[in-house]
Amino acid sequence: MAGGKSRPRVAVTRRLPAPVEARMRDLFELRLNEDDRRLGRSELLALMQENDVLVPTLSDRIDADLLAGAGDRLKLIANYGAGIDHIDVAAARQRDIQVSNTPGVLTEDTADMTMALIIAVTRRLHEGFTVMQSGEWEGWSPTAFLGGRIGGRKLGILGMGRIGRAVARRAHAFGMEIHYHNRSRLRPETEAELHATWWDSLDQMLARTDVISVNVAHTPATFHLLSARRLRLLKPSAVVINTSRGEVIDENALTRMLRAGEIAGAGLDVYEHGHEANPRLRNLPNVVLLPHMGSATEEGRIEMGEKVILNIQTYANGHRPPDLVVPGTL
């Protein structure tokens, strides 16, 4: 396969946009999951044993035990997505299996969704939609569905990477006051461009902001970064938005506080336990729940596929994939 002498055999665990699959068929010996259903562990293992490259998605958990049975053929896991916490990268590298991802593609789409959730929660769009869908609206009233302006509110961004900066630019255009907490402070010129104020103390930022946007990756250091203790620092009028990783927030604590009125609202696109949102979050009027739609644009998903193809093709030609994941760097 090295040097492009043969077409790599590639298995894809879920259906991808048609243009991506068509391009893959041209380049690779391709095996698709025609039913587009979540595969079981035995099915994943069979694909790993029978193919040179596996293209999984975030719903495919590839742990050390699964990798131990992969055999010698699999040499690249070309993840369709930026997040790789569902893959044991260290275990893969120990077995001489490289792992790549698709960073930087979904920045603008995720930032758009973050702003959509901020507006949806603060302006009570979910409640208005529900009333209209049920046919129970009785006409306009001066005091019905009163939300609040987002202009002038303090936005605290937790994580000022690519997505956090994109959120900051959008929020500033809406008149929000930008604050952020990050592992390291941005350069002064970047802060000036974003009109952003850095907080060394996350606790102090939480206590002073009106909207919190979670934009950090899930790592051992960020698990429950917004713990019950930290959530209690928020104002009762605060709103929590998460389009990053559900594990960053203690979902049970957030649920209790939302139900008790100790936090004004939340907009969530991700959940602590994968696709299983806390059932006590459902039907709360002050909560907007989405099914991980942050990256769900046709343009973004095609660009993700193009990155996957580039990583596979570069590896097949005997070179390092451009988006190779190095253990311990994410």
Summary of the structure (lengths in Angstrom):
residues: 330
radius of gyration: 21.7
end to end distance: 28.9
largest distance: 71.6
contacts: 1049
relative contact order: 0.14
helix: 38%
strand: 15%
